[in-house]
């Protein structure tokens, strides 16, 4: 594939490059190196929420807005449902829209392979490719479940958590620490009964971080109602990050986290390789199998031999 | 908490012990050591499938069967939807059933925290506690999405993948490699239109492993239709594992995988600790921030210093 064409914004080159990373082809490292200096200009928006909360419709409206402002948009839809793809893939739903014909809009979906940390890595690389290709706005869409919601925070400048009004007596529960991932809350389908209750509930659990208090917005994505407010909130978030110097700090933190995870991955691989060819490993597994030693103690012993006595 | 009571099958002691592990209290290591010799007797069944496929109802019927055979049952429901708990938690749905009053049935739900590998570790420990407490059958229920489906294979002796008939023209897609996790396929709600098509589709993609060909069964969990066949298939699977000596080999493989992941975790932590206090790390992050070097190259350099030159 041609890095030159990618840097010019060519969608075919971009699609090919993403595939190279997805399939972990040897060329990936070279491309990563070449494009890296051209990254860092895009603003990344994470959109997460349960299935059926209208994320795709909302993103469709966001794309329309940004296109009206002549901004180019890249969308990365991460689909965590890997065994069962009941219904359309997240990205497919978007691709069915008119944006598909727009040369300034690129939409890609990606299936989570269920590998630990794998999604964050693939997401980071794809965002970088979109960024280098000149996209001004990058939207990462994911279903709010497990690993993917944690990963989205790692890559997004603004994380939008979409929810819908709760019906009847059903109370929406947010677990401890998980209100924290949202920079902006959106109660979509806000024309439905129960919207007020949901907004109140969310407001009660808001957690400020570094001086930013996540707003709780109402939208009706289908009609476009409230989307302007959402765009404004994203702009405010952008200004906040820039003014407080948080953008720069966040950038450094992201780099740290990425390098740390890349190193951890390499060290894990290297140590397991060393382990698998060691007689100690076989012996200790036999002992665990015979219930003479428990796995935790066994791993501590091996760890000591592998690492501490370097 | 009392390990003695736990070993006698006391549910309060069991519940307390699980919490000790969930909250990673210091006592956990001690308990793990003490109970380990009493583990290895239970048969573990994994049940995975999309939301709304009737997993809970199916498990309810399975519990009824095993209880009629005087077997004790432990159920561990893993809920990956962490931000949004739309509807009841997996385990709650089961707990609403009559089994709640049965002293030989223990049901626990557990939320995935989205940590890489964390779920597998917590699941393994909880299964061990259930096992040591004398449960004959342990059922692990999870929504088939991302990490949790990969983890279930690591811990289950028999993995059941539940699906439902596809309506209309919608074709169910199974991604490469992902047919492989099922030891038994169940098409639930098999009285619905589309069941034949779904069965045919599944049969077309069946992958035999080590001489085991996953059967494709039809059930109507609500009425109990087909559940007998499912129980028979599980029995066959159990006999197959025993006869071929695969059970023993699988056990060793599981021990290997567990110890390897425990060691990898320890080494990652140790190396990142060493890293965070090194000047090299700060310097290289600054270089990445200035785009003089890309993250992959940076991590390779640091890895070399940390590991290879031991």
Boltz contact constraints between the chains, C-beta under 6 A:
constraints:
  - contact:
      token1: [A, 29]
      token2: [B, 296]
      max_distance: 6.0
  - contact:
      token1: [A, 32]
      token2: [B, 294]
      max_distance: 6.0
  - contact:
      token1: [A, 32]
      token2: [B, 296]
      max_distance: 6.0
  - contact:
      token1: [A, 33]
      token2: [B, 294]
      max_distance: 6.0
  - contact:
      token1: [A, 36]
      token2: [B, 294]
      max_distance: 6.0
  - contact:
      token1: [A, 37]
      token2: [B, 291]
      max_distance: 6.0
  - contact:
      token1: [A, 50]
      token2: [B, 84]
      max_distance: 6.0
  - contact:
      token1: [A, 50]
      token2: [B, 86]
      max_distance: 6.0
  - contact:
      token1: [A, 80]
      token2: [B, 145]
      max_distance: 6.0
  - contact:
      token1: [A, 80]
      token2: [B, 146]
      max_distance: 6.0
  - contact:
      token1: [A, 81]
      token2: [B, 145]
      max_distance: 6.0
  - contact:
      token1: [A, 82]
      token2: [B, 175]
      max_distance: 6.0
  - contact:
      token1: [A, 82]
      token2: [B, 178]
      max_distance: 6.0
  - contact:
      token1: [A, 83]
      token2: [B, 144]
      max_distance: 6.0
  - contact:
      token1: [A, 83]
      token2: [B, 149]
      max_distance: 6.0
  - contact:
      token1: [A, 83]
      token2: [B, 178]
      max_distance: 6.0
  - contact:
      token1: [A, 84]
      token2: [B, 50]
      max_distance: 6.0
  - contact:
      token1: [A, 84]
      token2: [B, 144]
      max_distance: 6.0
  - contact:
      token1: [A, 85]
      token2: [B, 173]
      max_distance: 6.0
  - contact:
      token1: [A, 86]
      token2: [B, 50]
      max_distance: 6.0
  - contact:
      token1: [A, 112]
      token2: [B, 146]
      max_distance: 6.0
  - contact:
      token1: [A, 114]
      token2: [B, 146]
      max_distance: 6.0
  - contact:
      token1: [A, 114]
      token2: [B, 147]
      max_distance: 6.0
  - contact:
      token1: [A, 114]
      token2: [B, 150]
      max_distance: 6.0
  - contact:
      token1: [A, 116]
      token2: [B, 116]
      max_distance: 6.0
  - contact:
      token1: [A, 116]
      token2: [B, 117]
      max_distance: 6.0
  - contact:
      token1: [A, 117]
      token2: [B, 116]
      max_distance: 6.0
  - contact:
      token1: [A, 144]
      token2: [B, 83]
      max_distance: 6.0
  - contact:
      token1: [A, 144]
      token2: [B, 84]
      max_distance: 6.0
  - contact:
      token1: [A, 145]
      token2: [B, 80]
      max_distance: 6.0
  - contact:
      token1: [A, 145]
      token2: [B, 81]
      max_distance: 6.0
  - contact:
      token1: [A, 145]
      token2: [B, 145]
      max_distance: 6.0
  - contact:
      token1: [A, 146]
      token2: [B, 80]
      max_distance: 6.0
  - contact:
      token1: [A, 146]
      token2: [B, 112]
      max_distance: 6.0
  - contact:
      token1: [A, 146]
      token2: [B, 114]
      max_distance: 6.0
  - contact:
      token1: [A, 146]
      token2: [B, 146]
      max_distance: 6.0
  - contact:
      token1: [A, 146]
      token2: [B, 147]
      max_distance: 6.0
  - contact:
      token1: [A, 147]
      token2: [B, 114]
      max_distance: 6.0
  - contact:
      token1: [A, 147]
      token2: [B, 146]
      max_distance: 6.0
  - contact:
      token1: [A, 147]
      token2: [B, 147]
      max_distance: 6.0
  - contact:
      token1: [A, 149]
      token2: [B, 83]
      max_distance: 6.0
  - contact:
      token1: [A, 150]
      token2: [B, 114]
      max_distance: 6.0
  - contact:
      token1: [A, 173]
      token2: [B, 85]
      max_distance: 6.0
  - contact:
      token1: [A, 175]
      token2: [B, 82]
      max_distance: 6.0
  - contact:
      token1: [A, 178]
      token2: [B, 82]
      max_distance: 6.0
  - contact:
      token1: [A, 178]
      token2: [B, 83]
      max_distance: 6.0
  - contact:
      token1: [A, 252]
      token2: [B, 289]
      max_distance: 6.0
  - contact:
      token1: [A, 255]
      token2: [B, 285]
      max_distance: 6.0
  - contact:
      token1: [A, 255]
      token2: [B, 288]
      max_distance: 6.0
  - contact:
      token1: [A, 255]
      token2: [B, 289]
      max_distance: 6.0
  - contact:
      token1: [A, 256]
      token2: [B, 285]
      max_distance: 6.0
  - contact:
      token1: [A, 258]
      token2: [B, 295]
      max_distance: 6.0
  - contact:
      token1: [A, 259]
      token2: [B, 295]
      max_distance: 6.0
  - contact:
      token1: [A, 259]
      token2: [B, 298]
      max_distance: 6.0
  - contact:
      token1: [A, 259]
      token2: [B, 299]
      max_distance: 6.0
  - contact:
      token1: [A, 260]
      token2: [B, 272]
      max_distance: 6.0
  - contact:
      token1: [A, 262]
      token2: [B, 299]
      max_distance: 6.0
  - contact:
      token1: [A, 263]
      token2: [B, 299]
      max_distance: 6.0
  - contact:
      token1: [A, 263]
      token2: [B, 302]
      max_distance: 6.0
  - contact:
      token1: [A, 263]
      token2: [B, 303]
      max_distance: 6.0
  - contact:
      token1: [A, 264]
      token2: [B, 268]
      max_distance: 6.0
  - contact:
      token1: [A, 266]
      token2: [B, 303]
      max_distance: 6.0
  - contact:
      token1: [A, 267]
      token2: [B, 267]
      max_distance: 6.0
  - contact:
      token1: [A, 267]
      token2: [B, 271]
      max_distance: 6.0
  - contact:
      token1: [A, 267]
      token2: [B, 307]
      max_distance: 6.0
  - contact:
      token1: [A, 268]
      token2: [B, 264]
      max_distance: 6.0
  - contact:
      token1: [A, 270]
      token2: [B, 307]
      max_distance: 6.0
  - contact:
      token1: [A, 271]
      token2: [B, 267]
      max_distance: 6.0
  - contact:
      token1: [A, 272]
      token2: [B, 260]
      max_distance: 6.0
  - contact:
      token1: [A, 285]
      token2: [B, 255]
      max_distance: 6.0
  - contact:
      token1: [A, 285]
      token2: [B, 256]
      max_distance: 6.0
  - contact:
      token1: [A, 288]
      token2: [B, 255]
      max_distance: 6.0
  - contact:
      token1: [A, 289]
      token2: [B, 252]
      max_distance: 6.0
  - contact:
      token1: [A, 289]
      token2: [B, 255]
      max_distance: 6.0
  - contact:
      token1: [A, 291]
      token2: [B, 37]
      max_distance: 6.0
  - contact:
      token1: [A, 294]
      token2: [B, 32]
      max_distance: 6.0
  - contact:
      token1: [A, 294]
      token2: [B, 33]
      max_distance: 6.0
  - contact:
      token1: [A, 294]
      token2: [B, 36]
      max_distance: 6.0
  - contact:
      token1: [A, 295]
      token2: [B, 258]
      max_distance: 6.0
  - contact:
      token1: [A, 295]
      token2: [B, 259]
      max_distance: 6.0
  - contact:
      token1: [A, 296]
      token2: [B, 29]
      max_distance: 6.0
  - contact:
      token1: [A, 296]
      token2: [B, 32]
      max_distance: 6.0
  - contact:
      token1: [A, 298]
      token2: [B, 259]
      max_distance: 6.0
  - contact:
      token1: [A, 299]
      token2: [B, 259]
      max_distance: 6.0
  - contact:
      token1: [A, 299]
      token2: [B, 262]
      max_distance: 6.0
  - contact:
      token1: [A, 299]
      token2: [B, 263]
      max_distance: 6.0
  - contact:
      token1: [A, 302]
      token2: [B, 263]
      max_distance: 6.0
  - contact:
      token1: [A, 303]
      token2: [B, 263]
      max_distance: 6.0
  - contact:
      token1: [A, 303]
      token2: [B, 266]
      max_distance: 6.0
  - contact:
      token1: [A, 307]
      token2: [B, 267]
      max_distance: 6.0
  - contact:
      token1: [A, 307]
      token2: [B, 270]
      max_distance: 6.0
  - contact:
      token1: [A, 310]
      token2: [B, 310]
      max_distance: 6.0
